[in-house]
Amino acid sequence: MTLYRQLLSGMLLLLIVLIFGVFVVQFQTTKDFLQLQQENELDNTINSVGMALTPTLIKKTWSRQSHLSMRHLTVAFIKQ
């Protein structure tokens, strides 16, 4: 094998190794980014649902408290 062929095959092997290394690093970086994006989207969805349900939950809590208060007053009035 001539020196030219040895250098050419060595450079091609080095190029293939470097391309594979870049592919592995890029794949890992993309995987981490997508995982972080998914966590952020989940947090945003949870916050949106919580904000959407807050008025309903507050109304139900107030109505339940007012209902309990009226019931308590009614029972207290009847006992007198």
Summary of the structure (lengths in Angstrom):
residues: 80
radius of gyration: 33.8
end to end distance: 112.8
largest distance: 113.7
contacts: 150
relative contact order: 0.04
helix: 96%
strand: 0%
